[in-house]
Amino acid sequence: MEALMDRTNRRALAINWETLAPHCSWAGCRRRARWQGLLRRSEGVRCGDDWYCSQNCLQEFLVLKLSSLLAELPQEMSLATHRVPLGLILLSRGQIEHESLQQALRKQRAEGGRVGQCLRYYCNVTEDQIASALARQWSCPVYPVSRGSECRNMIPRQLQEFHLMLPVHFVETTRDLYLAFEQFVDYTVLVAIEKMLDCTTRPCILPESELRRRLTGESQEPREAEIVFASTVTPQDLARSICGYTQQTGAEQIRLLSCSAHIWVRLESDHRSLDLLVRRWQR
């Protein structure tokens, strides 16, 4: 028992010492001594679980990390072909006839476009019926149109518009974030959002016209905490820009990850956060 308590106490002291005088995570840092970490603790910045003692070390790390992210090949969103087809769901509910379904599918294959739009046009189903069937297809609820979007600023608008999704409700006590989609639920993006915001994402469906109306209204509002970089930016220039904004905002924490076609960087300080986005490729 005494040996266990002794190990616990030593571990606690080690954790406290690491907090007071952290090691710089950049292998090429010339000031990796513990006492130097103590002196420069207030100047350092955390990026994920790592700590960098200066802007120079941070920038060196960012160049390597961003070079790797920018070089990644695009990954197509999985459309989950094992799911029950939308038309079959409507057919099983008696909302469309078999002949009209076959006609709509033939038109969709010949002319392209979304299955839901063809079903609405050729099968005379309502948008609410399509939304309900999509919710069944993706095993998630339909978000009530009567409720507003209560947490729109939690995710950069560039990501919302690109993925046609909208953060609609956030439960602070459980950190559940409800995200509304109009057609496809992109689980790759949901995982990235969970990592960035330290939350649990809950997908839901919002009728297409309503979701697009809200996105259009939101896009007309000024963007105070979001900066979008051109896709041609180099890793070196992007790393310098991130370091510059880190100093400007007094950020103490940087979160950096790949989010589908974007690189998403969030700078966090005590009172605010700033999102930086760069497009890696076109969908």
PASEBA-1860 file (N, C-alpha, C; in nm, 3 decimals):
! residues 283
1> MEALMDRT> 0.082/-0.119/0.000/0.000/0.000/0.000/0.086/0.125/0.000 ~ 0.191/0.122/0.085/0.281/0.238/0.091/0.355/0.257/-0.040 ~ 0.391/0.145/-0.104/0.461/0.154/-0.233/0.370/0.215/-0.338 ~ 0.240/0.177/-0.336/0.145/0.232/-0.431/0.128/0.383/-0.409 ~ 0.116/0.425/-0.285/0.102/0.567/-0.255/0.226/0.644/-0.296 ~ 0.343/0.580/-0.278/0.468/0.646/-0.315/0.475/0.667/-0.466 ~ 0.435/0.564/-0.543/0.434/0.579/-0.689/0.334/0.686/-0.733 ~ 0.219/0.690/-0.666/0.117/0.790/-0.699/0.168/0.931/-0.673
9> NRRALAIN> 0.237/0.949/-0.559/0.291/1.081/-0.525/0.399/1.123/-0.624 ~ 0.486/1.028/-0.664/0.590/1.062/-0.760/0.530/1.100/-0.895 ~ 0.423/1.029/-0.935/0.358/1.060/-1.062/0.294/1.200/-1.056 ~ 0.232/1.233/-0.943/0.171/1.365/-0.928/0.275/1.476/-0.934 ~ 0.390/1.453/-0.870/0.497/1.553/-0.875/0.549/1.570/-1.017 ~ 0.560/1.459/-1.091/0.608/1.467/-1.229/0.511/1.546/-1.315 ~ 0.380/1.524/-1.294/0.280/1.598/-1.371/0.285/1.745/-1.339 ~ 0.295/1.780/-1.212/0.303/1.921/-1.172/0.428/1.987/-1.228
17> WETLAPHC> 0.540/1.915/-1.227/0.665/1.971/-1.279/0.656/1.993/-1.429 ~ 0.589/1.900/-1.500/0.572/1.915/-1.644/0.484/2.035/-1.675 ~ 0.387/2.064/-1.589/0.301/2.181/-1.608/0.378/2.309/-1.582 ~ 0.461/2.310/-1.479/0.536/2.430/-1.443/0.653/2.456/-1.538 ~ 0.720/2.353/-1.580/0.839/2.370/-1.664/0.837/2.265/-1.775 ~ 0.753/2.283/-1.876/0.740/2.181/-1.981/0.860/2.177/-2.073 ~ 0.880/2.063/-2.137/0.981/2.048/-2.240/0.922/2.095/-2.373 ~ 1.001/2.162/-2.453/0.959/2.197/-2.588/0.950/2.069/-2.671
25> SWAGCRRR> 0.842/2.054/-2.746/0.819/1.932/-2.824/0.894/1.930/-2.956 ~ 0.951/2.042/-2.996/1.025/2.045/-3.121/1.164/1.987/-3.099 ~ 1.194/1.881/-3.173/1.320/1.810/-3.150/1.442/1.896/-3.176 ~ 1.429/1.995/-3.263/1.543/2.079/-3.294/1.559/2.200/-3.205 ~ 1.478/2.210/-3.101/1.486/2.325/-3.010/1.618/2.323/-2.934 ~ 1.682/2.439/-2.921/1.808/2.451/-2.849/1.789/2.487/-2.702 ~ 1.663/2.503/-2.664/1.637/2.542/-2.524/1.545/2.438/-2.459 ~ 1.583/2.312/-2.466/1.498/2.206/-2.415/1.525/2.173/-2.269
33> ARWQGLLR> 1.618/2.244/-2.204/1.643/2.219/-2.063/1.521/2.256/-1.980 ~ 1.501/2.183/-1.870/1.381/2.204/-1.788/1.373/2.346/-1.735 ~ 1.485/2.405/-1.691/1.480/2.540/-1.635/1.445/2.643/-1.742 ~ 1.481/2.614/-1.868/1.444/2.707/-1.973/1.294/2.702/-2.001 ~ 1.236/2.582/-1.988/1.091/2.571/-2.000/1.019/2.648/-1.891 ~ 1.077/2.650/-1.772/1.019/2.726/-1.662/1.020/2.875/-1.692 ~ 1.131/2.924/-1.749/1.141/3.067/-1.781/1.050/3.108/-1.896 ~ 1.029/3.020/-1.992/0.956/3.056/-2.113/0.813/3.001/-2.114
41> RSEGVRCG> 0.765/2.953/-1.998/0.633/2.890/-1.996/0.524/2.985/-2.044 ~ 0.532/3.112/-2.005/0.428/3.208/-2.044/0.435/3.243/-2.192 ~ 0.549/3.219/-2.258/0.563/3.252/-2.400/0.523/3.136/-2.491 ~ 0.514/3.017/-2.435/0.489/2.899/-2.516/0.343/2.885/-2.558 ~ 0.321/2.797/-2.655/0.188/2.770/-2.709/0.170/2.619/-2.719 ~ 0.054/2.572/-2.681/0.022/2.431/-2.694/-0.047/2.405/-2.828 ~ -0.007/2.295/-2.891/-0.072/2.250/-3.015/-0.110/2.104/-2.992 ~ -0.237/2.081/-2.964/-0.278/1.947/-2.922/-0.219/1.916/-2.786
49> DDWYCSQN> -0.151/1.803/-2.774/-0.089/1.764/-2.647/0.055/1.812/-2.636 ~ 0.107/1.878/-2.739/0.245/1.922/-2.739/0.256/2.070/-2.702 ~ 0.376/2.106/-2.654/0.402/2.245/-2.614/0.529/2.293/-2.685 ~ 0.522/2.414/-2.740/0.635/2.473/-2.812/0.674/2.604/-2.743 ~ 0.804/2.615/-2.716/0.850/2.722/-2.629/0.854/2.858/-2.696 ~ 0.853/2.863/-2.829/0.867/2.990/-2.899/0.796/2.983/-3.033 ~ 0.779/3.099/-3.095/0.718/3.106/-3.227/0.804/3.033/-3.332 ~ 0.936/3.038/-3.314/1.024/2.971/-3.409/1.003/2.820/-3.407
57> CLQEFLVL> 0.998/2.762/-3.288/0.976/2.618/-3.278/0.837/2.580/-3.329 ~ 0.738/2.661/-3.295/0.603/2.636/-3.342/0.597/2.640/-3.494 ~ 0.662/2.738/-3.553/0.659/2.752/-3.698/0.728/2.636/-3.768 ~ 0.838/2.589/-3.711/0.906/2.473/-3.770/0.816/2.350/-3.770 ~ 0.746/2.330/-3.657/0.653/2.217/-3.650/0.539/2.233/-3.749 ~ 0.483/2.353/-3.759/0.368/2.376/-3.846/0.401/2.354/-3.992 ~ 0.521/2.391/-4.033/0.560/2.370/-4.173/0.555/2.222/-4.208 ~ 0.609/2.137/-4.121/0.608/1.994/-4.147/0.465/1.938/-4.144
65> KLSSLLAE> 0.387/1.979/-4.044/0.252/1.927/-4.030/0.165/1.971/-4.148 ~ 0.173/2.097/-4.185/0.091/2.147/-4.295/0.132/2.089/-4.429 ~ 0.261/2.067/-4.447/0.308/2.003/-4.571/0.246/1.865/-4.586 ~ 0.237/1.792/-4.476/0.177/1.659/-4.481/0.027/1.667/-4.511 ~ -0.043/1.760/-4.447/-0.187/1.772/-4.468/-0.221/1.819/-4.609 ~ -0.143/1.913/-4.661/-0.170/1.966/-4.795/-0.141/1.862/-4.903 ~ -0.055/1.766/-4.872/-0.019/1.664/-4.971/-0.113/1.546/-4.970 ~ -0.206/1.540/-4.875/-0.298/1.427/-4.868/-0.388/1.422/-4.991
73> LPQEMSLA> -0.415/1.302/-5.037/-0.505/1.285/-5.151/-0.649/1.295/-5.105 ~ -0.737/1.344/-5.193/-0.878/1.357/-5.155/-0.943/1.222/-5.131 ~ -1.033/1.219/-5.035/-1.109/1.098/-5.005/-1.256/1.125/-5.034 ~ -1.314/1.039/-5.117/-1.455/1.056/-5.148/-1.541/1.019/-5.028 ~ -1.646/1.098/-5.006/-1.737/1.070/-4.898/-1.811/0.939/-4.925 ~ -1.812/0.851/-4.827/-1.885/0.726/-4.841/-2.035/0.752/-4.836 ~ -2.105/0.703/-4.937/-2.250/0.724/-4.942/-2.326/0.608/-4.877 ~ -2.257/0.520/-4.815/-2.319/0.411/-4.738/-2.423/0.338/-4.823
81> THRVPLGL> -2.375/0.264/-4.924/-2.464/0.199/-5.018/-2.548/0.088/-4.955 ~ -2.516/0.049/-4.832/-2.595/-0.055/-4.768/-2.726/-0.003/-4.712 ~ -2.748/0.127/-4.714/-2.870/0.184/-4.659/-2.988/0.158/-4.752 ~ -3.106/0.154/-4.693/-3.227/0.130/-4.770/-3.248/0.247/-4.865 ~ -3.268/0.222/-4.994/-3.289/0.332/-5.090/-3.407/0.419/-5.051 ~ -3.393/0.548/-5.081/-3.495/0.645/-5.045/-3.630/0.609/-5.106 ~ -3.629/0.569/-5.235/-3.754/0.535/-5.301/-3.826/0.419/-5.237 ~ -3.751/0.319/-5.192/-3.814/0.202/-5.128/-3.878/0.240/-4.995
89> ILLSRGQI> -3.818/0.334/-4.923/-3.877/0.379/-4.797/-4.012/0.446/-4.824 ~ -4.015/0.534/-4.924/-4.141/0.601/-4.958/-4.244/0.502/-5.010 ~ -4.197/0.402/-5.087/-4.287/0.300/-5.140/-4.348/0.217/-5.027 ~ -4.267/0.179/-4.929/-4.316/0.099/-4.817/-4.416/0.175/-4.732 ~ -4.408/0.307/-4.734/-4.501/0.389/-4.657/-4.627/0.422/-4.737 ~ -4.634/0.375/-4.860/-4.750/0.402/-4.942/-4.759/0.545/-4.992 ~ -4.647/0.615/-4.995/-4.648/0.756/-5.036/-4.620/0.774/-5.185 ~ -4.574/0.667/-5.253/-4.554/0.671/-5.397/-4.597/0.537/-5.456
97> EHESLQQA> -4.622/0.537/-5.587/-4.656/0.415/-5.658/-4.532/0.355/-5.724 ~ -4.538/0.224/-5.747/-4.422/0.155/-5.805/-4.388/0.208/-5.943 ~ -4.488/0.233/-6.026/-4.463/0.280/-6.162/-4.399/0.419/-6.163 ~ -4.449/0.508/-6.078/-4.392/0.643/-6.072/-4.251/0.640/-6.016 ~ -4.224/0.547/-5.924/-4.088/0.533/-5.871/-3.993/0.489/-5.982 ~ -4.032/0.392/-6.063/-3.947/0.346/-6.171/-3.923/0.458/-6.273 ~ -4.026/0.538/-6.301/-4.010/0.650/-6.392/-3.911/0.753/-6.338 ~ -3.923/0.784/-6.209/-3.833/0.881/-6.148/-3.689/0.831/-6.150
105> LRKQRAEG> -3.668/0.702/-6.124/-3.532/0.647/-6.123/-3.472/0.646/-6.263 ~ -3.556/0.618/-6.365/-3.506/0.622/-6.503/-3.464/0.763/-6.541 ~ -3.543/0.861/-6.501/-3.509/1.000/-6.531/-3.382/1.042/-6.457 ~ -3.369/0.998/-6.334/-3.251/1.034/-6.255/-3.125/0.975/-6.314 ~ -3.132/0.849/-6.361/-3.016/0.786/-6.423/-2.980/0.852/-6.556 ~ -3.080/0.897/-6.629/-3.056/0.956/-6.760/-3.011/1.101/-6.751 ~ -3.068/1.177/-6.658/-3.043/1.321/-6.652/-2.953/1.362/-6.536 ~ -2.929/1.272/-6.442/-2.850/1.307/-6.325/-2.935/1.379/-6.222
113> GRVGQCLR> -2.869/1.442/-6.127/-2.941/1.512/-6.021/-2.964/1.422/-5.902 ~ -3.027/1.478/-5.802/-3.050/1.405/-5.679/-3.178/1.322/-5.689 ~ -3.172/1.206/-5.625/-3.287/1.116/-5.626/-3.407/1.184/-5.561 ~ -3.384/1.252/-5.451/-3.495/1.318/-5.381/-3.567/1.419/-5.466 ~ -3.493/1.498/-5.544/-3.555/1.597/-5.631/-3.638/1.529/-5.741 ~ -3.587/1.420/-5.799/-3.663/1.347/-5.901/-3.789/1.287/-5.842 ~ -3.780/1.236/-5.721/-3.897/1.178/-5.656/-4.003/1.284/-5.629 ~ -3.960/1.401/-5.588/-4.057/1.509/-5.564/-4.125/1.550/-5.693
121> YYCNVTED> -4.051/1.555/-5.801/-4.107/1.604/-5.927/-4.197/1.500/-5.995 ~ -4.153/1.374/-5.998/-4.226/1.272/-6.073/-4.323/1.190/-5.987 ~ -4.303/1.191/-5.856/-4.388/1.109/-5.770/-4.481/1.192/-5.682 ~ -4.471/1.323/-5.693/-4.561/1.413/-5.621/-4.556/1.392/-5.469 ~ -4.434/1.379/-5.414/-4.417/1.371/-5.270/-4.371/1.507/-5.218 ~ -4.400/1.533/-5.093/-4.366/1.663/-5.035/-4.223/1.664/-4.981 ~ -4.172/1.783/-4.958/-4.037/1.796/-4.903/-4.030/1.737/-4.762 ~ -4.138/1.753/-4.685/-4.140/1.695/-4.551/-4.136/1.543/-4.556
129> QIASALAR> -4.202/1.484/-4.654/-4.197/1.339/-4.669/-4.057/1.291/-4.707 ~ -3.991/1.368/-4.794/-3.853/1.335/-4.830/-3.763/1.345/-4.708 ~ -3.778/1.451/-4.629/-3.695/1.468/-4.509/-3.718/1.355/-4.410 ~ -3.843/1.314/-4.393/-3.873/1.204/-4.301/-3.811/1.073/-4.351 ~ -3.817/1.049/-4.482/-3.757/0.927/-4.538/-3.605/0.930/-4.525 ~ -3.543/1.047/-4.544/-3.398/1.059/-4.528/-3.358/1.032/-4.383 ~ -3.438/1.081/-4.289/-3.409/1.055/-4.148/-3.415/0.905/-4.119 ~ -3.511/0.837/-4.180/-3.520/0.690/-4.165/-3.398/0.625/-4.229
137> QWSCPVYP> -3.358/0.675/-4.345/-3.245/0.616/-4.417/-3.117/0.628/-4.337 ~ -3.097/0.741/-4.270/-2.973/0.766/-4.196/-2.986/0.739/-4.046 ~ -3.103/0.689/-4.005/-3.127/0.654/-3.863/-3.102/0.772/-3.770 ~ -3.161/0.885/-3.803/-3.147/1.005/-3.722/-3.279/1.081/-3.726 ~ -3.300/1.177/-3.634/-3.429/1.249/-3.630/-3.436/1.362/-3.733 ~ -3.558/1.410/-3.753/-3.581/1.532/-3.830/-3.582/1.649/-3.733 ~ -3.502/1.752/-3.762/-3.499/1.868/-3.674/-3.622/1.954/-3.701 ~ -3.695/1.995/-3.597/-3.817/2.074/-3.617/-3.787/2.207/-3.687
145> VSRGSECR> -3.862/2.235/-3.792/-3.843/2.361/-3.865/-3.876/2.480/-3.778 ~ -3.965/2.461/-3.681/-4.007/2.572/-3.595/-3.897/2.618/-3.500 ~ -3.797/2.534/-3.478/-3.688/2.571/-3.387/-3.576/2.639/-3.464 ~ -3.516/2.736/-3.400/-3.408/2.810/-3.465/-3.276/2.734/-3.458 ~ -3.174/2.792/-3.521/-3.038/2.739/-3.515/-2.967/2.811/-3.401 ~ -2.947/2.741/-3.291/-2.907/2.807/-3.167/-2.757/2.821/-3.149 ~ -2.678/2.759/-3.234/-2.533/2.758/-3.210/-2.458/2.768/-3.342 ~ -2.501/2.857/-3.429/-2.446/2.864/-3.564/-2.299/2.900/-3.566
153> NMIPRQLQ> -2.250/2.970/-3.463/-2.112/3.017/-3.465/-2.012/2.915/-3.413 ~ -2.056/2.795/-3.378/-1.963/2.696/-3.325/-1.873/2.638/-3.434 ~ -1.918/2.643/-3.560/-1.844/2.585/-3.671/-1.827/2.691/-3.779 ~ -1.710/2.701/-3.842/-1.690/2.802/-3.948/-1.795/2.791/-4.058 ~ -1.840/2.905/-4.105/-1.944/2.906/-4.208/-1.895/2.844/-4.338 ~ -1.766/2.857/-4.366/-1.711/2.795/-4.487/-1.738/2.645/-4.487 ~ -1.722/2.581/-4.371/-1.749/2.438/-4.361/-1.898/2.409/-4.372 ~ -1.979/2.494/-4.311/-2.123/2.474/-4.318/-2.171/2.479/-4.463
161> EFHLMLPV> -2.126/2.579/-4.537/-2.170/2.595/-4.675/-2.115/2.485/-4.765 ~ -1.992/2.446/-4.743/-1.929/2.345/-4.828/-1.997/2.209/-4.811 ~ -2.031/2.174/-4.688/-2.089/2.043/-4.660/-2.242/2.047/-4.650 ~ -2.301/2.163/-4.672/-2.446/2.178/-4.661/-2.497/2.120/-4.529 ~ -2.440/2.172/-4.420/-2.480/2.130/-4.287/-2.492/2.254/-4.199 ~ -2.561/2.239/-4.088/-2.586/2.353/-4.001/-2.590/2.308/-3.856 ~ -2.505/2.365/-3.768/-2.519/2.335/-3.626/-2.647/2.399/-3.572 ~ -2.734/2.320/-3.512/-2.865/2.371/-3.476/-2.892/2.370/-3.325
169> HFVETTRD> -2.824/2.284/-3.251/-2.854/2.277/-3.107/-2.735/2.220/-3.033 ~ -2.703/2.280/-2.917/-2.590/2.233/-2.836/-2.636/2.217/-2.692 ~ -2.611/2.099/-2.636/-2.644/2.071/-2.496/-2.517/2.085/-2.414 ~ -2.508/2.190/-2.337/-2.386/2.222/-2.264/-2.350/2.115/-2.162 ~ -2.449/2.060/-2.093/-2.420/1.965/-1.985/-2.357/1.836/-2.036 ~ -2.401/1.790/-2.152/-2.349/1.665/-2.208/-2.255/1.687/-2.326 ~ -2.243/1.814/-2.370/-2.163/1.851/-2.486/-2.205/1.772/-2.610 ~ -2.335/1.764/-2.629/-2.391/1.705/-2.751/-2.421/1.817/-2.850
177> LYLAFEQF> -2.367/1.805/-2.971/-2.389/1.905/-3.075/-2.470/1.841/-3.187 ~ -2.589/1.898/-3.214/-2.676/1.848/-3.320/-2.647/1.924/-3.449 ~ -2.619/1.848/-3.554/-2.586/1.905/-3.684/-2.688/1.857/-3.787 ~ -2.749/1.953/-3.856/-2.853/1.922/-3.954/-2.791/1.912/-4.093 ~ -2.831/1.809/-4.167/-2.791/1.788/-4.305/-2.917/1.788/-4.392 ~ -2.899/1.815/-4.521/-3.014/1.815/-4.611/-3.027/1.685/-4.689 ~ -2.918/1.613/-4.711/-2.923/1.496/-4.800/-2.836/1.382/-4.748 ~ -2.707/1.406/-4.734/-2.613/1.303/-4.692/-2.550/1.342/-4.558
185> VDYTVLVA> -2.538/1.247/-4.470/-2.469/1.268/-4.343/-2.324/1.228/-4.362 ~ -2.233/1.324/-4.355/-2.091/1.299/-4.377/-2.026/1.268/-4.242 ~ -2.004/1.141/-4.212/-1.951/1.102/-4.082/-1.803/1.137/-4.067 ~ -1.732/1.150/-4.178/-1.592/1.193/-4.169/-1.583/1.333/-4.109 ~ -1.672/1.421/-4.153/-1.675/1.558/-4.101/-1.720/1.558/-3.955 ~ -1.815/1.473/-3.920/-1.862/1.467/-3.782/-1.749/1.429/-3.688 ~ -1.666/1.334/-3.728/-1.553/1.292/-3.644/-1.455/1.408/-3.626 ~ -1.427/1.482/-3.734/-1.335/1.596/-3.725/-1.390/1.702/-3.630
193> IEKMLDCT> -1.519/1.728/-3.637/-1.582/1.828/-3.549/-1.574/1.782/-3.403 ~ -1.594/1.655/-3.380/-1.584/1.604/-3.243/-1.444/1.627/-3.186 ~ -1.342/1.601/-3.267/-1.205/1.620/-3.220/-1.175/1.767/-3.195 ~ -1.222/1.853/-3.284/-1.191/1.995/-3.271/-1.262/2.058/-3.151 ~ -1.390/2.024/-3.131/-1.471/2.090/-3.030/-1.484/2.010/-2.901 ~ -1.425/1.891/-2.898/-1.433/1.805/-2.779/-1.580/1.785/-2.740 ~ -1.658/1.734/-2.834/-1.801/1.715/-2.812/-1.844/1.585/-2.877 ~ -1.971/1.553/-2.864/-2.032/1.440/-2.934/-2.129/1.494/-3.037
201> TRPCILPE> -2.111/1.458/-3.163/-2.199/1.509/-3.267/-2.319/1.417/-3.286 ~ -2.434/1.479/-3.310/-2.559/1.408/-3.332/-2.619/1.457/-3.464 ~ -2.618/1.374/-3.570/-2.673/1.419/-3.696/-2.826/1.420/-3.694 ~ -2.883/1.509/-3.774/-3.027/1.514/-3.793/-3.053/1.567/-3.934 ~ -3.177/1.564/-3.977/-3.215/1.606/-4.111/-3.302/1.732/-4.102 ~ -3.275/1.826/-4.190/-3.357/1.947/-4.204/-3.400/1.955/-4.349 ~ -3.527/1.984/-4.378/-3.570/1.995/-4.518/-3.479/2.085/-4.599 ~ -3.455/2.046/-4.722/-3.355/2.112/-4.806/-3.376/2.262/-4.818
209> SELRRRLT> -3.498/2.305/-4.849/-3.523/2.448/-4.869/-3.499/2.527/-4.741 ~ -3.533/2.468/-4.625/-3.515/2.537/-4.498/-3.367/2.547/-4.463 ~ -3.292/2.440/-4.484/-3.149/2.446/-4.454/-3.078/2.547/-4.543 ~ -3.110/2.547/-4.670/-3.046/2.642/-4.761/-3.088/2.786/-4.728 ~ -3.212/2.804/-4.685/-3.256/2.939/-4.647/-3.177/2.991/-4.528 ~ -3.154/2.905/-4.431/-3.078/2.947/-4.312/-2.932/2.972/-4.346 ~ -2.875/2.888/-4.430/-2.736/2.909/-4.470/-2.721/3.039/-4.548 ~ -2.817/3.070/-4.636/-2.811/3.193/-4.714/-2.822/3.314/-4.624
217> GESQEPRE> -2.913/3.309/-4.527/-2.927/3.422/-4.435/-2.804/3.442/-4.350 ~ -2.742/3.331/-4.310/-2.622/3.339/-4.227/-2.503/3.393/-4.305 ~ -2.494/3.359/-4.433/-2.380/3.402/-4.513/-2.376/3.552/-4.535 ~ -2.488/3.620/-4.513/-2.494/3.764/-4.531/-2.448/3.840/-4.407 ~ -2.429/3.769/-4.296/-2.381/3.832/-4.174/-2.229/3.843/-4.176 ~ -2.172/3.946/-4.111/-2.026/3.962/-4.111/-1.957/3.847/-4.037 ~ -1.838/3.809/-4.086/-1.761/3.702/-4.025/-1.645/3.763/-3.947 ~ -1.657/3.761/-3.816/-1.557/3.827/-3.732/-1.450/3.731/-3.684
225> AEIVFAST> -1.479/3.603/-3.678/-1.384/3.509/-3.617/-1.349/3.397/-3.712 ~ -1.337/3.428/-3.840/-1.307/3.325/-3.939/-1.227/3.385/-4.054 ~ -1.116/3.320/-4.088/-1.030/3.367/-4.197/-1.006/3.249/-4.290 ~ -1.029/3.271/-4.420/-1.014/3.166/-4.520/-0.895/3.199/-4.609 ~ -0.805/3.103/-4.626/-0.686/3.120/-4.709/-0.709/3.061/-4.847 ~ -0.641/3.116/-4.945/-0.649/3.063/-5.081/-0.586/2.924/-5.085 ~ -0.633/2.843/-5.178/-0.584/2.706/-5.188/-0.439/2.698/-5.236 ~ -0.387/2.808/-5.288/-0.250/2.808/-5.340/-0.146/2.845/-5.234
233> VTPQDLAR> -0.187/2.869/-5.112/-0.094/2.910/-5.008/0.006/2.797/-4.981 ~ 0.132/2.833/-4.958/0.236/2.734/-4.930/0.238/2.701/-4.781 ~ 0.291/2.584/-4.743/0.302/2.550/-4.601/0.381/2.654/-4.522 ~ 0.487/2.710/-4.583/0.568/2.809/-4.514/0.488/2.937/-4.487 ~ 0.416/2.984/-4.590/0.337/3.106/-4.571/0.223/3.083/-4.471 ~ 0.161/2.968/-4.480/0.052/2.938/-4.388/0.102/2.927/-4.245 ~ 0.217/2.865/-4.225/0.274/2.853/-4.090/0.307/2.991/-4.034 ~ 0.364/3.079/-4.118/0.394/3.215/-4.071/0.266/3.290/-4.035
241> SICGYTQQ> 0.161/3.271/-4.114/0.034/3.339/-4.085/-0.026/3.290/-3.954 ~ -0.023/3.158/-3.932/-0.077/3.104/-3.807/-0.001/3.159/-3.687 ~ 0.132/3.163/-3.697/0.213/3.218/-3.587/0.180/3.365/-3.566 ~ 0.159/3.439/-3.675/0.126/3.580/-3.663/-0.007/3.601/-3.592 ~ -0.108/3.524/-3.630/-0.238/3.536/-3.564/-0.232/3.486/-3.420 ~ -0.144/3.390/-3.394/-0.128/3.342/-3.257/-0.078/3.454/-3.166 ~ 0.021/3.528/-3.213/0.071/3.642/-3.137/-0.033/3.753/-3.126 ~ -0.101/3.779/-3.236/-0.198/3.888/-3.239/-0.314/3.865/-3.143
249> TGAEQIRL> -0.361/3.741/-3.135/-0.476/3.709/-3.049/-0.437/3.666/-2.908 ~ -0.307/3.643/-2.887/-0.263/3.594/-2.757/-0.309/3.452/-2.731 ~ -0.322/3.372/-2.837/-0.371/3.235/-2.824/-0.274/3.150/-2.742 ~ -0.329/3.067/-2.657/-0.250/2.976/-2.575/-0.260/2.831/-2.622 ~ -0.359/2.805/-2.707/-0.383/2.669/-2.754/-0.416/2.672/-2.903 ~ -0.355/2.580/-2.979/-0.384/2.566/-3.122/-0.437/2.426/-3.146 ~ -0.548/2.419/-3.217/-0.601/2.290/-3.260/-0.592/2.286/-3.412 ~ -0.543/2.177/-3.465/-0.513/2.167/-3.608/-0.551/2.027/-3.656
257> LSCSAHIW> -0.636/2.021/-3.759/-0.673/1.889/-3.812/-0.724/1.901/-3.955 ~ -0.736/1.784/-4.017/-0.792/1.773/-4.151/-0.942/1.753/-4.140 ~ -1.018/1.831/-4.218/-1.163/1.820/-4.217/-1.209/1.810/-4.362 ~ -1.207/1.689/-4.415/-1.245/1.663/-4.554/-1.156/1.745/-4.647 ~ -1.214/1.837/-4.722/-1.137/1.914/-4.821/-1.066/2.034/-4.761 ~ -1.075/2.054/-4.631/-1.016/2.170/-4.567/-0.914/2.130/-4.460 ~ -0.824/2.223/-4.432/-0.744/2.219/-4.310/-0.807/2.321/-4.216 ~ -0.839/2.276/-4.096/-0.909/2.362/-3.999/-0.815/2.386/-3.882
265> VRLESDHR> -0.786/2.514/-3.858/-0.700/2.555/-3.747/-0.783/2.644/-3.655 ~ -0.782/2.616/-3.527/-0.853/2.701/-3.431/-0.754/2.750/-3.327 ~ -0.746/2.883/-3.310/-0.662/2.947/-3.210/-0.750/2.986/-3.091 ~ -0.711/2.943/-2.972/-0.794/2.964/-2.854/-0.719/3.042/-2.748 ~ -0.786/3.143/-2.696/-0.736/3.217/-2.579/-0.846/3.214/-2.474 ~ -0.828/3.289/-2.366/-0.924/3.283/-2.256/-1.062/3.334/-2.297 ~ -1.066/3.433/-2.385/-1.193/3.502/-2.411/-1.245/3.486/-2.553 ~ -1.169/3.426/-2.641/-1.214/3.418/-2.779/-1.144/3.305/-2.853
273> SLDLLVRR> -1.196/3.275/-2.971/-1.131/3.178/-3.059/-1.135/3.234/-3.200 ~ -1.038/3.192/-3.281/-1.027/3.236/-3.420/-1.007/3.114/-3.506 ~ -1.089/3.100/-3.610/-1.080/2.986/-3.701/-1.008/3.028/-3.829 ~ -0.912/2.944/-3.870/-0.840/2.962/-3.996/-0.866/2.840/-4.081 ~ -0.903/2.862/-4.208/-0.935/2.752/-4.298/-0.858/2.767/-4.427 ~ -0.814/2.654/-4.482/-0.752/2.654/-4.614/-0.808/2.536/-4.692 ~ -0.851/2.563/-4.815/-0.907/2.458/-4.900/-0.792/2.379/-4.962 ~ -0.799/2.245/-4.951/-0.694/2.160/-5.007/-0.726/2.117/-5.150
281> WQR> -0.854/2.098/-5.180/-0.892/2.055/-5.314/-1.038/2.088/-5.336 ~ -1.079/2.079/-5.460/-1.219/2.101/-5.497/-1.291/1.966/-5.498 ~ -1.415/1.966/-5.452/-1.495/1.842/-5.454/-1.551/1.824/-5.593
END
